[in-house]
Amino acid sequence: MTGTLDALHRSMDLVTWLIVGLIAGVLASLLVGSGGSIIVDIVIGVVGAFIGGWLFSAAGWHTPFAGLAGTIFVAFIGSLILLVALHLIRGRPTL
């Protein structure tokens, strides 16, 4: 029974990452304009979560929201940074 619960917990973690990535990636894409697909937006959001997490940790900042909203906010900020950097490096890429 414990193995089943662990597998369920891991799958819920994956679903949470996908939802956070989707929301953050779509919002950042709408603001910056990447014109990518849903899969690209999820990848941008998940990578943005790592960038935002590193930035907030390195700067000693705290999220203005608790829980999932704070995680989405940090991922959104990281996604914005990622997309702006991509635009500066490659021009306006079509992802």
DSSP file (Angstrom, degrees, kcal/mol; ACC not computed):
  #  RESIDUE AA STRUCTURE BP1 BP2  ACC     N-H-->O    O-->H-N    N-H-->O    O-->H-N    TCO  KAPPA ALPHA  PHI   PSI    X-CA   Y-CA   Z-CA
    1    1 A M     >        0   0    0      0, 0.0     4,-1.9     0, 0.0     5,-0.2   0.000 360.0 360.0 360.0 -38.9    0.0    0.0    0.0
    2    2 A T  H  >  +     0   0    0      1,-0.2     4,-2.5     2,-0.2     5,-0.2   0.878 360.0  54.7 -63.8 -38.0    2.8    2.4    0.8
    3    3 A G  H  > S+     0   0    0      1,-0.2     4,-2.2     2,-0.2    -1,-0.2   0.881 107.4  50.4 -62.2 -38.4    4.4    1.9   -2.6
    4    4 A T  H  > S+     0   0    0      2,-0.2     4,-2.2     1,-0.2    -1,-0.2   0.900 110.9  48.5 -66.4 -41.5    1.1    2.9   -4.3
    5    5 A L  H  X S+     0   0    0     -4,-1.9     4,-2.5     2,-0.2    -2,-0.2   0.887 110.6  51.1 -66.5 -39.1    0.8    6.0   -2.2
    6    6 A D  H  X S+     0   0    0     -4,-2.5     4,-2.4     2,-0.2    -2,-0.2   0.919 110.7  48.5 -63.8 -42.6    4.4    7.0   -3.0
    7    7 A A  H  X S+     0   0    0     -4,-2.2     4,-2.2     2,-0.2    -2,-0.2   0.898 111.8  49.6 -64.0 -40.8    3.7    6.5   -6.7
    8    8 A L  H  X S+     0   0    0     -4,-2.2     4,-2.2     2,-0.2    -2,-0.2   0.913 110.5  50.2 -63.8 -42.8    0.5    8.6   -6.4
    9    9 A H  H  X S+     0   0    0     -4,-2.5     4,-2.1     1,-0.2    -2,-0.2   0.911 110.9  49.0 -62.0 -43.4    2.5   11.3   -4.6
   10   10 A R  H  X S+     0   0    0     -4,-2.4     4,-2.0     1,-0.2    -1,-0.2   0.891 111.2  49.6 -63.9 -39.7    5.2   11.4   -7.3
   11   11 A S  H  X S+     0   0    0     -4,-2.2     4,-2.4     2,-0.2    -1,-0.2   0.873 109.8  51.1 -68.9 -35.2    2.6   11.6  -10.1
   12   12 A M  H  X S+     0   0    0     -4,-2.2     4,-2.6     2,-0.2    -2,-0.2   0.876 107.7  53.3 -67.6 -36.6    0.9   14.5   -8.3
   13   13 A D  H  X S+     0   0    0     -4,-2.1     4,-2.4     2,-0.2    -2,-0.2   0.914 109.8  48.3 -61.6 -41.7    4.2   16.2   -8.0
   14   14 A L  H  X S+     0   0    0     -4,-2.0     4,-2.4     2,-0.2    -2,-0.2   0.915 111.3  49.4 -64.4 -43.9    4.6   15.8  -11.8
   15   15 A V  H  X S+     0   0    0     -4,-2.4     4,-2.5     2,-0.2    -2,-0.2   0.907 110.3  51.3 -62.1 -41.4    1.1   17.1  -12.4
   16   16 A T  H  X S+     0   0    0     -4,-2.6     4,-2.9     2,-0.2     5,-0.2   0.924 109.6  49.5 -61.7 -44.7    1.8   20.1  -10.2
   17   17 A W  H  X S+     0   0    0     -4,-2.4     4,-2.9     1,-0.2    -2,-0.2   0.911 111.8  49.1 -59.8 -42.4    5.0   20.9  -12.0
   18   18 A L  H  X S+     0   0    0     -4,-2.4     4,-2.5     2,-0.2    -2,-0.2   0.897 112.7  46.7 -65.3 -40.5    3.2   20.7  -15.4
   19   19 A I  H  X S+     0   0    0     -4,-2.5     4,-2.6     2,-0.2     5,-0.2   0.933 114.4  46.7 -67.1 -45.7    0.4   23.0  -14.1
   20   20 A V  H  X S+     0   0    0     -4,-2.9     4,-2.7     1,-0.2     5,-0.3   0.934 114.5  48.3 -60.5 -46.0    2.9   25.5  -12.7
   21   21 A G  H  X S+     0   0    0     -4,-2.9     4,-2.6    -5,-0.2    24,-0.3   0.901 112.0  49.1 -61.6 -41.9    4.9   25.4  -15.9
   22   22 A L  H  X S+     0   0    0     -4,-2.5     4,-2.6    -5,-0.2     5,-0.3   0.950 114.5  43.4 -63.7 -49.9    1.9   25.8  -18.1
   23   23 A I  H  X S+     0   0    0     -4,-2.6     4,-2.3     2,-0.2     5,-0.2   0.947 119.2  42.4 -62.7 -49.9    0.5   28.8  -16.2
   24   24 A A  H  X S+     0   0    0     -4,-2.7     4,-2.4    -5,-0.2     5,-0.2   0.909 116.6  48.4 -64.8 -42.3    3.8   30.6  -15.8
   25   25 A G  H  X S+     0   0    0     -4,-2.6     4,-2.5    -5,-0.3    -2,-0.2   0.904 112.5  47.2 -66.1 -42.5    4.9   29.8  -19.4
   26   26 A V  H  X S+     0   0    0     -4,-2.6     4,-2.5    -5,-0.3     5,-0.2   0.931 113.5  48.1 -65.3 -45.4    1.6   31.0  -20.9
   27   27 A L  H  X S+     0   0    0     -4,-2.3     4,-1.9    -5,-0.3    -2,-0.2   0.926 114.7  45.2 -61.6 -44.6    1.6   34.2  -18.9
   28   28 A A  H  X>S+     0   0    0     -4,-2.4     4,-3.1     1,-0.2     5,-0.5   0.899 112.7  51.2 -66.2 -40.1    5.2   35.0  -19.8
   29   29 A S  I  X>S+     0   0    0     -4,-2.5     4,-2.2     1,-0.2     5,-0.5   0.887 109.8  50.2 -64.7 -38.8    4.6   34.1  -23.5
   30   30 A L  I  <5S+     0   0    0     -4,-2.5    -1,-0.2     3,-0.2    -2,-0.2   0.891 116.1  42.1 -65.0 -38.6    1.6   36.4  -23.5
   31   31 A L  I  <5S+     0   0    0     -4,-1.9    -2,-0.2    -5,-0.2    -1,-0.2   0.921 130.2  24.6 -75.1 -44.6    3.5   39.3  -22.0
   32   32 A V  I  <5S-     0   0    0     -4,-3.1    -3,-0.2    -5,-0.2    -2,-0.2   0.815 105.1-125.5 -91.4 -34.7    6.8   38.8  -24.0
   33   33 A G  I  << +     0   0    0     -4,-2.2    -3,-0.2    -5,-0.5    -4,-0.1   0.885  44.5 160.5  87.6  89.1    5.3   37.1  -27.0
   34   34 A S      < -     0   0    0     -5,-0.5    61,-0.9     2,-0.1    -4,-0.1   0.673  34.6-145.6-110.0 -24.8    6.9   33.8  -28.0
   35   35 A G        +     0   0    0     -6,-0.2     2,-0.1     1,-0.2    -5,-0.0   0.794  46.8 147.3  65.7  28.4    4.2   32.3  -30.2
   36   36 A G        -     0   0    0      1,-0.2    -1,-0.2    59,-0.1    -2,-0.1  -0.307  48.8 -99.8 -91.2 176.1    5.0   28.8  -29.0
   37   37 A S     >  -     0   0    0     58,-0.2     4,-2.4    -2,-0.1    -1,-0.2  -0.234  41.3 -95.8 -83.7 178.5    2.8   25.7  -28.4
   38   38 A I  H  > S+     0   0    0      2,-0.2     4,-2.3     1,-0.2     5,-0.2   0.892 126.6  52.8 -63.8 -39.7    1.4   24.5  -25.1
   39   39 A I  H  > S+     0   0    0      2,-0.2     4,-2.4     1,-0.2    -1,-0.2   0.918 109.6  48.5 -62.5 -43.2    4.3   22.1  -24.8
   40   40 A V  H  > S+     0   0    0      1,-0.2     4,-2.8     2,-0.2    -2,-0.2   0.904 110.5  51.6 -63.4 -41.5    6.8   24.9  -25.4
   41   41 A D  H  X S+     0   0    0     -4,-2.4     4,-2.4     2,-0.2    -1,-0.2   0.891 109.2  50.2 -63.0 -39.0    5.0   27.1  -22.8
   42   42 A I  H  X S+     0   0    0     -4,-2.3     4,-2.7     2,-0.2     5,-0.2   0.935 112.0  47.3 -63.4 -45.8    5.2   24.2  -20.2
   43   43 A V  H  X S+     0   0    0     -4,-2.4     4,-2.8     1,-0.2     5,-0.3   0.924 112.3  49.7 -62.0 -44.1    8.9   23.8  -20.9
   44   44 A I  H  X S+     0   0    0     -4,-2.8     4,-2.5     1,-0.2    -1,-0.2   0.912 112.9  48.1 -60.0 -42.3    9.5   27.6  -20.6
   45   45 A G  H  X S+     0   0    0     -4,-2.4     4,-1.7   -24,-0.3    -2,-0.2   0.895 113.0  46.0 -66.6 -41.4    7.5   27.6  -17.3
   46   46 A V  H  X S+     0   0    0     -4,-2.7     4,-1.5     2,-0.2    -2,-0.2   0.931 116.6  44.2 -69.3 -44.8    9.4   24.7  -15.8
   47   47 A V  H  X S+     0   0    0     -4,-2.8     4,-2.3     1,-0.2    -2,-0.2   0.907 112.5  54.5 -63.4 -40.3   12.8   26.0  -16.8
   48   48 A G  H  X S+     0   0    0     -4,-2.5     4,-3.3    -5,-0.3     5,-0.2   0.834 101.9  58.1 -61.4 -32.9   11.6   29.4  -15.6
   49   49 A A  H  X S+     0   0    0     -4,-1.7     4,-2.5     2,-0.2    -1,-0.2   0.902 108.1  45.8 -64.1 -40.3   10.8   27.9  -12.2
   50   50 A F  H  X S+     0   0    0     -4,-1.5     4,-2.4     2,-0.2    -2,-0.2   0.921 115.3  46.5 -67.4 -43.2   14.4   26.8  -11.8
   51   51 A I  H  X S+     0   0    0     -4,-2.3     4,-2.6     2,-0.2    -2,-0.2   0.945 116.0  45.1 -63.4 -47.9   15.7   30.2  -13.0
   52   52 A G  H  X S+     0   0    0     -4,-3.3     4,-3.0     2,-0.2     5,-0.3   0.900 112.5  51.4 -63.4 -41.5   13.3   32.1  -10.7
   53   53 A G  H  X S+     0   0    0     -4,-2.5     4,-2.1    -5,-0.2    -1,-0.2   0.912 112.4  46.0 -61.7 -42.9   14.0   29.7   -7.7
   54   54 A W  H  X S+     0   0    0     -4,-2.4     4,-2.9     2,-0.2     5,-0.2   0.930 114.6  48.0 -64.5 -45.4   17.7   30.3   -8.1
   55   55 A L  H  X S+     0   0    0     -4,-2.6     4,-2.4     2,-0.2     6,-0.3   0.934 113.4  45.9 -62.6 -48.3   17.3   34.0   -8.5
   56   56 A F  H  X>S+     0   0    0     -4,-3.0     5,-2.0     1,-0.2     4,-0.8   0.897 116.0  46.9 -63.4 -39.7   15.1   34.4   -5.5
   57   57 A S  H ><5S+     0   0    0     -4,-2.1     3,-0.5    -5,-0.3    -2,-0.2   0.933 113.4  47.1 -67.2 -46.0   17.3   32.2   -3.4
   58   58 A A  H 3<5S+     0   0    0     -4,-2.9    -2,-0.2     1,-0.2    -1,-0.2   0.861 116.4  44.4 -64.8 -36.1   20.5   34.0   -4.4
   59   59 A A  H 3<5S-     0   0    0     -4,-2.4    -1,-0.2    -5,-0.2    -2,-0.2   0.586 109.0-122.7 -85.4  -9.7   19.0   37.4   -3.8
   60   60 A G  T <<5 +     0   0    0     -4,-0.8    -3,-0.2    -3,-0.5     2,-0.1   0.742  59.2 151.9  74.8  23.0   17.5   36.4   -0.5
   61   61 A W      < -     0   0    0     -5,-2.0     2,-0.3    -6,-0.3    -1,-0.2  -0.471  34.7-146.4 -85.3 158.0   14.0   37.4   -1.7
   62   62 A H        -     0   0    0     -2,-0.1    -5,-0.0    -5,-0.0    -1,-0.0  -0.915  25.8-103.7-120.3 150.3   10.7   35.9   -0.5
   63   63 A T        -     0   0    0     -2,-0.3     7,-0.1     1,-0.1     8,-0.1  -0.441  19.1-135.7 -71.8 146.4    7.6   35.3   -2.6
   64   64 A P  S    S+     0   0    0      0, 0.0     2,-0.3     0, 0.0    -1,-0.1   0.603  89.2  52.4 -77.0  -8.8    4.8   37.8   -2.0
   65   65 A F  S    S-     0   0    0      2,-0.1     2,-0.2     4,-0.1    -2,-0.1  -0.911  80.2-128.3-126.0 152.1    2.3   34.9   -2.0
   66   66 A A    >>  -     0   0    0     -2,-0.3     3,-0.7     4,-0.1     4,-0.6  -0.613  66.0  -4.7 -94.0 158.7    2.2   31.6   -0.1
   67   67 A G  H 3> S-     0   0    0      1,-0.2     4,-1.7    -2,-0.2     3,-0.4  -0.256 124.6  -9.5  69.8-144.0    1.8   28.2   -1.5
   68   68 A L  H 3> S+     0   0    0      1,-0.2     4,-2.6     2,-0.2    -1,-0.2   0.831 131.4  59.5 -63.8 -35.2    1.1   27.4   -5.1
   69   69 A A  H <> S+     0   0    0     -3,-0.7     4,-2.2     1,-0.2    -1,-0.2   0.897 106.3  48.4 -61.7 -39.9    0.5   31.1   -6.0
   70   70 A G  H  X S+     0   0    0     -4,-0.6     4,-2.4    -3,-0.4    -1,-0.2   0.884 110.5  51.0 -66.1 -39.1    4.1   31.9   -4.8
   71   71 A T  H  X S+     0   0    0     -4,-1.7     4,-2.4     2,-0.2    -2,-0.2   0.915 111.2  47.7 -64.4 -43.2    5.5   29.0   -6.8
   72   72 A I  H  X S+     0   0    0     -4,-2.6     4,-2.6     2,-0.2    -2,-0.2   0.897 110.6  52.6 -64.6 -39.9    3.7   30.2  -10.0
   73   73 A F  H  X S+     0   0    0     -4,-2.2     4,-2.4     2,-0.2    -2,-0.2   0.935 111.0  45.6 -61.0 -47.4    4.9   33.8   -9.3
   74   74 A V  H  X S+     0   0    0     -4,-2.4     4,-2.4     1,-0.2    -2,-0.2   0.909 114.2  48.9 -63.2 -42.6    8.6   32.7   -9.0
   75   75 A A  H  X S+     0   0    0     -4,-2.4     4,-2.4     2,-0.2    -1,-0.2   0.879 110.2  52.4 -64.7 -37.6    8.2   30.5  -12.2
   76   76 A F  H  X S+     0   0    0     -4,-2.6     4,-2.4     2,-0.2    -2,-0.2   0.920 109.5  47.8 -63.7 -45.4    6.6   33.4  -14.0
   77   77 A I  H  X S+     0   0    0     -4,-2.4     4,-2.1     1,-0.2    -2,-0.2   0.930 114.0  47.4 -62.2 -45.3    9.5   35.8  -13.1
   78   78 A G  H  X S+     0   0    0     -4,-2.4     4,-2.4     1,-0.2    -2,-0.2   0.879 110.8  52.1 -62.6 -38.3   12.0   33.1  -14.2
   79   79 A S  H  X S+     0   0    0     -4,-2.4     4,-2.8     2,-0.2     5,-0.2   0.890 107.8  51.6 -65.9 -40.0   10.1   32.5  -17.4
   80   80 A L  H  X S+     0   0    0     -4,-2.4     4,-2.7     2,-0.2     5,-0.2   0.934 110.8  48.2 -60.0 -45.7   10.1   36.2  -18.2
   81   81 A I  H  X S+     0   0    0     -4,-2.1     4,-2.4     1,-0.2    -2,-0.2   0.922 112.5  49.2 -61.2 -44.4   13.8   36.3  -17.7
   82   82 A L  H  X S+     0   0    0     -4,-2.4     4,-2.5     2,-0.2    -2,-0.2   0.936 113.7  44.8 -61.0 -48.4   14.3   33.3  -19.9
   83   83 A L  H  X S+     0   0    0     -4,-2.8     4,-2.6     2,-0.2    -2,-0.2   0.896 113.2  49.6 -66.9 -40.3   12.1   34.6  -22.8
   84   84 A V  H  X S+     0   0    0     -4,-2.7     4,-2.3    -5,-0.2    -1,-0.2   0.919 111.9  49.3 -63.7 -41.9   13.7   38.1  -22.7
   85   85 A A  H  X S+     0   0    0     -4,-2.4     4,-2.3    -5,-0.2    -2,-0.2   0.916 111.5  49.1 -62.8 -42.5   17.2   36.5  -22.8
   86   86 A L  H  X S+     0   0    0     -4,-2.5     4,-3.0     1,-0.2     5,-0.2   0.905 111.0  50.1 -63.0 -41.0   16.1   34.3  -25.7
   87   87 A H  H  X S+     0   0    0     -4,-2.6     4,-1.5     1,-0.2    -1,-0.2   0.890 112.1  47.7 -64.2 -38.9   14.7   37.4  -27.5
   88   88 A L  H  < S+     0   0    0     -4,-2.3    -2,-0.2     2,-0.2    -1,-0.2   0.877 118.1  40.9 -69.0 -37.1   18.0   39.3  -26.9
   89   89 A I  H  < S+     0   0    0     -4,-2.3    -2,-0.2    -5,-0.2    -3,-0.2   0.919 132.6  19.3 -76.9 -45.1   20.2   36.4  -28.1
   90   90 A R  H  < S-     0   0    0     -4,-3.0     2,-0.3     1,-0.5    -3,-0.2   0.348  99.7-121.4-110.7   5.5   18.1   35.2  -31.1
   91   91 A G  S  < S-     0   0    0     -4,-1.5    -1,-0.5    -5,-0.2    -2,-0.1  -0.647  79.0 -17.3  80.6-150.3   15.9   38.1  -32.0
   92   92 A R  S    S-     0   0    0     -2,-0.3     2,-0.1    -3,-0.1    -5,-0.1  -0.722  83.3-159.4 -90.6  89.4   12.2   37.2  -31.8
   93   93 A P        -     0   0    0      0, 0.0     2,-0.9     0, 0.0    -2,-0.1  -0.401  16.5-139.3 -73.9 145.1   12.4   33.4  -31.9
   94   94 A T              0   0    0      1,-0.1   -59,-0.1    -2,-0.1   -60,-0.1  -0.892 360.0 360.0 -97.6 103.8    9.5   31.3  -33.0
   95   95 A L              0   0    0    -61,-0.9   -58,-0.2    -2,-0.9    -1,-0.1   0.458 360.0 360.0 -79.8 360.0    9.8   28.5  -30.5
